[in-house]
Amino acid sequence: MLRFLNKINGDKAIWAVVALLSLFSFLPVYSASSNLVYVVGSGTAVGYLVKHAILLLMGFGIIYGIHRIPTHFFKGLSLIAMPVVVLLLLYTMAQGTVIDGANASRWIRIPIVGFTFQTSNLASVVLMIYVARYLTKIKDQAITFKESIVPLWLPVFLIVVLILPANFSTAGIIFSMVLLLCFLGGYPFKYLLGIVAAGILGLTLFVLTAKAAPDLFPNRVDTWISRIENFTDPEDTEADYQIERAKIAIATGGIVGNGAGKSVMKNFLPQSSSDFIYAIIVEEYGLVGGFVLMFFYMLLLFRIVVVSNGASTVFGKLLVLGVGLPIVFQALINMAVAVELFPVTGQTLPLISSGGTSSWMTCLAIGIILSASNKTTPKEQVEIDENNPLEVLSGQL
């Protein structure tokens, strides 16, 4: 064990935050899983806990493996991974999965382990690395909008368009994070305004197309409109079942909560162990527990900024922000939905929510951040081996 711990490098505060969040997640996951066991009649509470443990254990394996990779390798790997991600998204969309009559082409099943895999999560990480690579390449260059359309915005819009029909919230987060990273990376602001306008126009055309041909995207646009209408109509108390139950859970929790495992609303919230797990946490641990959890995400954000600032290369700085900011942003959205500050999005709470392999992609991003924070192998100290094609590719791009 001591030998293994000696091989752990990178920012120790990030390691600590991730470990604490993961360990804490077992309590609300075990408590909220009773909804699936006793209400839905699916599986056992211990079974869901074991599955959650396996996912997290594999996730920490991903963190450990990725954080040992020198940061500059991700430049070349992003170029290799982009075509793979596009093919995976096309395959996912082609499945045409329907849940309750709505298009939900988000997952593919991994036959060997039996888990479902949400390809948009992988696409998000790969795209942010790709964008960080491009911004590094044009750093200190006079770039025109026309020159950046094909190498930068074409891949961005392709990924977003492939995700949008089945998952509007994820597509919106990815697009927003790309814009933010481009702004931080020094991409001309006037061009970003044009991209925002193009995005709004594209979304409008998609909505009009979906309305004109509803069979292409069953019920998805109607679902988006319904959620926005529910959010903007405070007088309609029957509009959104999940939000109302989440608010009841939070109100019941009070200051210190009802105690671990003593949530009542977990039996009435359909997504109590995933999308609305924050409401269950506040019900059981009160506002104190809710604010403590928020503090750890803010601490993670602080350490991400510190690691980015301390990175020895421009690519390292942008890479850390690109893969790190979406984690905290997703956590804040999840919390905002639970307290009705944001419409229902279906975004999970990173490192806390159960189910799905989105936790693996969060761990992948954490591993990349830790790689950039690893001071033992900075880029300028790594000699490029001319006999290693990947080393040459990573060093040149």
Contacts in CASP RR format, 6 or more apart in sequence:
PFRMAT RR
TARGET T0000
AUTHOR 0000-0000-0000
METHOD contacts of the structure
MODEL  1
MLRFLNKINGDKAIWAVVALLSLFSFLPVYSASSNLVYVVGSGTAVGYLV
KHAILLLMGFGIIYGIHRIPTHFFKGLSLIAMPVVVLLLLYTMAQGTVID
GANASRWIRIPIVGFTFQTSNLASVVLMIYVARYLTKIKDQAITFKESIV
PLWLPVFLIVVLILPANFSTAGIIFSMVLLLCFLGGYPFKYLLGIVAAGI
LGLTLFVLTAKAAPDLFPNRVDTWISRIENFTDPEDTEADYQIERAKIAI
ATGGIVGNGAGKSVMKNFLPQSSSDFIYAIIVEEYGLVGGFVLMFFYMLL
LFRIVVVSNGASTVFGKLLVLGVGLPIVFQALINMAVAVELFPVTGQTLP
LISSGGTSSWMTCLAIGIILSASNKTTPKEQVEIDENNPLEVLSGQL
7 68 0 8 1.000
8 15 0 8 1.000
8 64 0 8 1.000
8 67 0 8 1.000
9 67 0 8 1.000
9 68 0 8 1.000
9 370 0 8 1.000
9 374 0 8 1.000
9 375 0 8 1.000
9 376 0 8 1.000
10 67 0 8 1.000
10 370 0 8 1.000
10 371 0 8 1.000
10 373 0 8 1.000
10 374 0 8 1.000
10 375 0 8 1.000
11 303 0 8 1.000
11 306 0 8 1.000
11 307 0 8 1.000
11 369 0 8 1.000
11 370 0 8 1.000
11 373 0 8 1.000
13 299 0 8 1.000
13 303 0 8 1.000
14 300 0 8 1.000
14 303 0 8 1.000
14 304 0 8 1.000
14 307 0 8 1.000
14 366 0 8 1.000
14 369 0 8 1.000
14 370 0 8 1.000
14 373 0 8 1.000
15 370 0 8 1.000
17 296 0 8 1.000
17 299 0 8 1.000
17 300 0 8 1.000
17 303 0 8 1.000
18 63 0 8 1.000
18 300 0 8 1.000
18 351 0 8 1.000
18 366 0 8 1.000
20 296 0 8 1.000
21 293 0 8 1.000
21 296 0 8 1.000
21 350 0 8 1.000
21 351 0 8 1.000
21 352 0 8 1.000
22 56 0 8 1.000
22 60 0 8 1.000
22 351 0 8 1.000
24 293 0 8 1.000
24 352 0 8 1.000
25 52 0 8 1.000
25 56 0 8 1.000
25 351 0 8 1.000
25 352 0 8 1.000
25 353 0 8 1.000
25 354 0 8 1.000
26 49 0 8 1.000
26 52 0 8 1.000
26 53 0 8 1.000
27 260 0 8 1.000
27 261 0 8 1.000
27 284 0 8 1.000
28 273 0 8 1.000
28 277 0 8 1.000
28 280 0 8 1.000
28 281 0 8 1.000
28 284 0 8 1.000
28 352 0 8 1.000
29 48 0 8 1.000
29 49 0 8 1.000
29 52 0 8 1.000
29 273 0 8 1.000
29 277 0 8 1.000
29 352 0 8 1.000
29 353 0 8 1.000
29 354 0 8 1.000
30 45 0 8 1.000
30 48 0 8 1.000
30 49 0 8 1.000
30 261 0 8 1.000
31 260 0 8 1.000
31 261 0 8 1.000
31 263 0 8 1.000
31 266 0 8 1.000
31 280 0 8 1.000
31 284 0 8 1.000
32 263 0 8 1.000
32 266 0 8 1.000
32 269 0 8 1.000
32 272 0 8 1.000
32 273 0 8 1.000
32 277 0 8 1.000
32 280 0 8 1.000
32 354 0 8 1.000
33 45 0 8 1.000
33 47 0 8 1.000
33 48 0 8 1.000
33 49 0 8 1.000
33 273 0 8 1.000
33 354 0 8 1.000
34 45 0 8 1.000
34 266 0 8 1.000
34 267 0 8 1.000
35 266 0 8 1.000
35 267 0 8 1.000
35 268 0 8 1.000
35 269 0 8 1.000
35 270 0 8 1.000
35 272 0 8 1.000
35 273 0 8 1.000
36 42 0 8 1.000
36 43 0 8 1.000
36 48 0 8 1.000
36 273 0 8 1.000
37 43 0 8 1.000
37 44 0 8 1.000
37 45 0 8 1.000
37 48 0 8 1.000
38 267 0 8 1.000
39 267 0 8 1.000
48 273 0 8 1.000
48 354 0 8 1.000
51 354 0 8 1.000
51 355 0 8 1.000
52 354 0 8 1.000
52 355 0 8 1.000
55 115 0 8 1.000
55 355 0 8 1.000
55 356 0 8 1.000
55 357 0 8 1.000
55 359 0 8 1.000
55 360 0 8 1.000
56 359 0 8 1.000
58 360 0 8 1.000
59 359 0 8 1.000
59 360 0 8 1.000
59 363 0 8 1.000
60 363 0 8 1.000
61 363 0 8 1.000
62 360 0 8 1.000
62 363 0 8 1.000
62 364 0 8 1.000
62 367 0 8 1.000
63 363 0 8 1.000
63 364 0 8 1.000
63 366 0 8 1.000
63 367 0 8 1.000
63 370 0 8 1.000
65 367 0 8 1.000
66 363 0 8 1.000
66 364 0 8 1.000
66 367 0 8 1.000
66 368 0 8 1.000
66 370 0 8 1.000
66 371 0 8 1.000
67 367 0 8 1.000
67 368 0 8 1.000
67 370 0 8 1.000
67 371 0 8 1.000
67 374 0 8 1.000
68 371 0 8 1.000
68 374 0 8 1.000
69 371 0 8 1.000
70 371 0 8 1.000
70 377 0 8 1.000
70 379 0 8 1.000
70 382 0 8 1.000
71 311 0 8 1.000
71 313 0 8 1.000
71 315 0 8 1.000
71 316 0 8 1.000
71 319 0 8 1.000
71 368 0 8 1.000
71 371 0 8 1.000
71 372 0 8 1.000
71 374 0 8 1.000
71 379 0 8 1.000
72 313 0 8 1.000
72 315 0 8 1.000
72 379 0 8 1.000
72 382 0 8 1.000
72 394 0 8 1.000
72 395 0 8 1.000
73 390 0 8 1.000
73 394 0 8 1.000
74 129 0 8 1.000
74 133 0 8 1.000
74 319 0 8 1.000
74 368 0 8 1.000
74 371 0 8 1.000
74 394 0 8 1.000
75 129 0 8 1.000
75 133 0 8 1.000
75 136 0 8 1.000
75 315 0 8 1.000
75 393 0 8 1.000
75 394 0 8 1.000
75 395 0 8 1.000
75 397 0 8 1.000
76 133 0 8 1.000
76 390 0 8 1.000
76 393 0 8 1.000
76 394 0 8 1.000
76 397 0 8 1.000
77 129 0 8 1.000
77 394 0 8 1.000
78 126 0 8 1.000
78 129 0 8 1.000
78 130 0 8 1.000
78 133 0 8 1.000
79 130 0 8 1.000
79 133 0 8 1.000
79 393 0 8 1.000
79 397 0 8 1.000
81 126 0 8 1.000
81 129 0 8 1.000
82 126 0 8 1.000
82 127 0 8 1.000
82 130 0 8 1.000
82 155 0 8 1.000
85 119 0 8 1.000
85 122 0 8 1.000
85 123 0 8 1.000
85 126 0 8 1.000
85 127 0 8 1.000
85 159 0 8 1.000
86 158 0 8 1.000
86 159 0 8 1.000
86 162 0 8 1.000
88 108 0 8 1.000
88 119 0 8 1.000
88 122 0 8 1.000
88 123 0 8 1.000
89 119 0 8 1.000
89 120 0 8 1.000
89 123 0 8 1.000
89 159 0 8 1.000
89 162 0 8 1.000
89 163 0 8 1.000
90 162 0 8 1.000
91 108 0 8 1.000
91 119 0 8 1.000
92 105 0 8 1.000
92 106 0 8 1.000
92 107 0 8 1.000
92 108 0 8 1.000
92 119 0 8 1.000
92 120 0 8 1.000
92 166 0 8 1.000
93 105 0 8 1.000
93 162 0 8 1.000
93 165 0 8 1.000
93 166 0 8 1.000
94 105 0 8 1.000
95 105 0 8 1.000
95 108 0 8 1.000
96 103 0 8 1.000
96 105 0 8 1.000
97 103 0 8 1.000
97 104 0 8 1.000
97 105 0 8 1.000
97 106 0 8 1.000
97 107 0 8 1.000
97 166 0 8 1.000
98 104 0 8 1.000
98 218 0 8 1.000
101 218 0 8 1.000
101 219 0 8 1.000
102 218 0 8 1.000
102 219 0 8 1.000
102 220 0 8 1.000
102 223 0 8 1.000
103 165 0 8 1.000
103 166 0 8 1.000
103 217 0 8 1.000
103 218 0 8 1.000
103 219 0 8 1.000
103 220 0 8 1.000
104 166 0 8 1.000
105 165 0 8 1.000
105 166 0 8 1.000
106 118 0 8 1.000
106 119 0 8 1.000
106 120 0 8 1.000
106 166 0 8 1.000
106 167 0 8 1.000
107 116 0 8 1.000
107 117 0 8 1.000
107 118 0 8 1.000
107 119 0 8 1.000
108 116 0 8 1.000
108 117 0 8 1.000
108 119 0 8 1.000
109 115 0 8 1.000
109 116 0 8 1.000
109 117 0 8 1.000
110 116 0 8 1.000
110 117 0 8 1.000
110 357 0 8 1.000
115 356 0 8 1.000
115 357 0 8 1.000
116 356 0 8 1.000
116 357 0 8 1.000
117 356 0 8 1.000
117 357 0 8 1.000
118 356 0 8 1.000
118 357 0 8 1.000
118 358 0 8 1.000
118 361 0 8 1.000
120 163 0 8 1.000
120 167 0 8 1.000
120 170 0 8 1.000
120 171 0 8 1.000
120 174 0 8 1.000
121 170 0 8 1.000
121 357 0 8 1.000
121 358 0 8 1.000
121 360 0 8 1.000
121 361 0 8 1.000
122 361 0 8 1.000
122 364 0 8 1.000
123 159 0 8 1.000
123 162 0 8 1.000
123 163 0 8 1.000
123 174 0 8 1.000
124 170 0 8 1.000
124 173 0 8 1.000
124 174 0 8 1.000
124 177 0 8 1.000
124 326 0 8 1.000
124 361 0 8 1.000
125 323 0 8 1.000
125 361 0 8 1.000
125 364 0 8 1.000
125 365 0 8 1.000
125 368 0 8 1.000
127 155 0 8 1.000
127 156 0 8 1.000
127 159 0 8 1.000
127 174 0 8 1.000
127 178 0 8 1.000
128 177 0 8 1.000
128 178 0 8 1.000
128 181 0 8 1.000
128 319 0 8 1.000
128 322 0 8 1.000
128 323 0 8 1.000
128 326 0 8 1.000
129 319 0 8 1.000
129 322 0 8 1.000
129 323 0 8 1.000
129 368 0 8 1.000
130 155 0 8 1.000
131 152 0 8 1.000
131 156 0 8 1.000
131 178 0 8 1.000
131 181 0 8 1.000
131 182 0 8 1.000
131 318 0 8 1.000
131 322 0 8 1.000
132 181 0 8 1.000
132 315 0 8 1.000
132 316 0 8 1.000
132 318 0 8 1.000
132 319 0 8 1.000
132 321 0 8 1.000
132 322 0 8 1.000
133 315 0 8 1.000
133 397 0 8 1.000
134 148 0 8 1.000
134 151 0 8 1.000
134 152 0 8 1.000
135 181 0 8 1.000
135 182 0 8 1.000
135 185 0 8 1.000
135 186 0 8 1.000
135 187 0 8 1.000
135 314 0 8 1.000
135 318 0 8 1.000
136 313 0 8 1.000
136 314 0 8 1.000
136 315 0 8 1.000
136 316 0 8 1.000
136 318 0 8 1.000
137 397 0 8 1.000
138 148 0 8 1.000
138 187 0 8 1.000
139 185 0 8 1.000
139 314 0 8 1.000
143 187 0 8 1.000
143 188 0 8 1.000
145 188 0 8 1.000
145 191 0 8 1.000
148 187 0 8 1.000
148 191 0 8 1.000
152 182 0 8 1.000
153 195 0 8 1.000
156 175 0 8 1.000
156 178 0 8 1.000
157 198 0 8 1.000
157 199 0 8 1.000
159 174 0 8 1.000
160 171 0 8 1.000
160 172 0 8 1.000
160 174 0 8 1.000
160 175 0 8 1.000
163 170 0 8 1.000
163 171 0 8 1.000
163 174 0 8 1.000
164 171 0 8 1.000
164 172 0 8 1.000
164 203 0 8 1.000
164 206 0 8 1.000
165 206 0 8 1.000
165 210 0 8 1.000
165 217 0 8 1.000
165 220 0 8 1.000
166 220 0 8 1.000
168 220 0 8 1.000
168 224 0 8 1.000
169 333 0 8 1.000
169 345 0 8 1.000
169 346 0 8 1.000
169 347 0 8 1.000
170 347 0 8 1.000
173 326 0 8 1.000
173 329 0 8 1.000
173 330 0 8 1.000
173 333 0 8 1.000
173 347 0 8 1.000
174 326 0 8 1.000
175 199 0 8 1.000
176 329 0 8 1.000
177 322 0 8 1.000
177 325 0 8 1.000
177 326 0 8 1.000
177 329 0 8 1.000
179 192 0 8 1.000
179 195 0 8 1.000
179 196 0 8 1.000
180 325 0 8 1.000
181 318 0 8 1.000
181 321 0 8 1.000
181 322 0 8 1.000
181 325 0 8 1.000
182 192 0 8 1.000
183 189 0 8 1.000
183 192 0 8 1.000
184 318 0 8 1.000
184 321 0 8 1.000
185 318 0 8 1.000
207 221 0 8 1.000
209 216 0 8 1.000
210 216 0 8 1.000
210 217 0 8 1.000
210 220 0 8 1.000
210 221 0 8 1.000
211 221 0 8 1.000
227 240 0 8 1.000
227 343 0 8 1.000
227 344 0 8 1.000
228 343 0 8 1.000
229 239 0 8 1.000
230 236 0 8 1.000
230 239 0 8 1.000
230 240 0 8 1.000
230 243 0 8 1.000
230 343 0 8 1.000
230 344 0 8 1.000
231 240 0 8 1.000
231 340 0 8 1.000
231 342 0 8 1.000
231 343 0 8 1.000
231 344 0 8 1.000
233 239 0 8 1.000
237 244 0 8 1.000
238 244 0 8 1.000
240 344 0 8 1.000
241 270 0 8 1.000
242 269 0 8 1.000
242 270 0 8 1.000
242 271 0 8 1.000
242 275 0 8 1.000
242 276 0 8 1.000
242 344 0 8 1.000
243 337 0 8 1.000
243 340 0 8 1.000
243 344 0 8 1.000
245 265 0 8 1.000
245 268 0 8 1.000
245 269 0 8 1.000
245 276 0 8 1.000
245 279 0 8 1.000
246 265 0 8 1.000
246 269 0 8 1.000
246 276 0 8 1.000
246 279 0 8 1.000
246 337 0 8 1.000
246 338 0 8 1.000
246 339 0 8 1.000
246 340 0 8 1.000
247 279 0 8 1.000
247 339 0 8 1.000
247 340 0 8 1.000
248 265 0 8 1.000
249 263 0 8 1.000
249 264 0 8 1.000
249 265 0 8 1.000
249 266 0 8 1.000
249 269 0 8 1.000
249 276 0 8 1.000
249 279 0 8 1.000
249 280 0 8 1.000
249 282 0 8 1.000
249 283 0 8 1.000
250 279 0 8 1.000
250 282 0 8 1.000
250 283 0 8 1.000
250 338 0 8 1.000
250 339 0 8 1.000
252 258 0 8 1.000
252 264 0 8 1.000
252 265 0 8 1.000
252 283 0 8 1.000
253 282 0 8 1.000
253 283 0 8 1.000
253 284 0 8 1.000
253 286 0 8 1.000
253 287 0 8 1.000
254 282 0 8 1.000
254 286 0 8 1.000
254 287 0 8 1.000
255 286 0 8 1.000
255 287 0 8 1.000
255 288 0 8 1.000
256 285 0 8 1.000
256 286 0 8 1.000
256 288 0 8 1.000
257 282 0 8 1.000
257 283 0 8 1.000
257 284 0 8 1.000
257 285 0 8 1.000
257 286 0 8 1.000
257 288 0 8 1.000
257 289 0 8 1.000
258 264 0 8 1.000
258 283 0 8 1.000
258 284 0 8 1.000
258 286 0 8 1.000
259 284 0 8 1.000
259 285 0 8 1.000
260 284 0 8 1.000
260 285 0 8 1.000
261 284 0 8 1.000
262 284 0 8 1.000
263 272 0 8 1.000
263 280 0 8 1.000
263 283 0 8 1.000
263 284 0 8 1.000
264 283 0 8 1.000
265 272 0 8 1.000
265 279 0 8 1.000
265 280 0 8 1.000
265 283 0 8 1.000
266 272 0 8 1.000
266 273 0 8 1.000
266 280 0 8 1.000
266 283 0 8 1.000
269 276 0 8 1.000
269 279 0 8 1.000
269 280 0 8 1.000
271 346 0 8 1.000
272 279 0 8 1.000
272 280 0 8 1.000
273 280 0 8 1.000
273 353 0 8 1.000
273 354 0 8 1.000
273 355 0 8 1.000
274 348 0 8 1.000
274 349 0 8 1.000
274 353 0 8 1.000
274 354 0 8 1.000
274 355 0 8 1.000
275 334 0 8 1.000
275 337 0 8 1.000
275 344 0 8 1.000
275 346 0 8 1.000
275 347 0 8 1.000
275 348 0 8 1.000
275 353 0 8 1.000
276 337 0 8 1.000
276 338 0 8 1.000
277 348 0 8 1.000
277 349 0 8 1.000
277 352 0 8 1.000
277 353 0 8 1.000
277 354 0 8 1.000
278 290 0 8 1.000
278 293 0 8 1.000
278 334 0 8 1.000
278 335 0 8 1.000
278 338 0 8 1.000
278 349 0 8 1.000
278 352 0 8 1.000
279 338 0 8 1.000
281 289 0 8 1.000
281 290 0 8 1.000
281 293 0 8 1.000
281 352 0 8 1.000
282 289 0 8 1.000
282 290 0 8 1.000
282 338 0 8 1.000
285 292 0 8 1.000
293 352 0 8 1.000
294 335 0 8 1.000
297 328 0 8 1.000
297 331 0 8 1.000
297 332 0 8 1.000
298 328 0 8 1.000
300 327 0 8 1.000
300 328 0 8 1.000
301 325 0 8 1.000
301 328 0 8 1.000
304 320 0 8 1.000
304 321 0 8 1.000
304 324 0 8 1.000
304 325 0 8 1.000
304 328 0 8 1.000
304 369 0 8 1.000
305 321 0 8 1.000
307 320 0 8 1.000
307 369 0 8 1.000
307 372 0 8 1.000
307 373 0 8 1.000
308 316 0 8 1.000
308 317 0 8 1.000
308 318 0 8 1.000
308 320 0 8 1.000
308 321 0 8 1.000
308 372 0 8 1.000
309 317 0 8 1.000
310 317 0 8 1.000
311 317 0 8 1.000
311 319 0 8 1.000
311 320 0 8 1.000
311 372 0 8 1.000
311 373 0 8 1.000
312 378 0 8 1.000
312 379 0 8 1.000
312 380 0 8 1.000
313 378 0 8 1.000
313 379 0 8 1.000
313 380 0 8 1.000
316 372 0 8 1.000
319 368 0 8 1.000
319 372 0 8 1.000
320 368 0 8 1.000
320 369 0 8 1.000
320 372 0 8 1.000
320 373 0 8 1.000
323 365 0 8 1.000
323 368 0 8 1.000
323 369 0 8 1.000
324 365 0 8 1.000
324 369 0 8 1.000
326 365 0 8 1.000
327 350 0 8 1.000
327 362 0 8 1.000
327 365 0 8 1.000
327 366 0 8 1.000
330 347 0 8 1.000
330 348 0 8 1.000
330 349 0 8 1.000
330 350 0 8 1.000
331 349 0 8 1.000
331 350 0 8 1.000
333 342 0 8 1.000
333 345 0 8 1.000
333 347 0 8 1.000
334 345 0 8 1.000
334 347 0 8 1.000
334 348 0 8 1.000
334 349 0 8 1.000
334 353 0 8 1.000
335 349 0 8 1.000
336 342 0 8 1.000
337 343 0 8 1.000
337 344 0 8 1.000
337 345 0 8 1.000
337 346 0 8 1.000
337 347 0 8 1.000
348 358 0 8 1.000
350 358 0 8 1.000
350 359 0 8 1.000
350 362 0 8 1.000
351 359 0 8 1.000
351 362 0 8 1.000
353 359 0 8 1.000
384 391 0 8 1.000
384 392 0 8 1.000
384 394 0 8 1.000
384 395 0 8 1.000
385 391 0 8 1.000
385 392 0 8 1.000
386 392 0 8 1.000
END
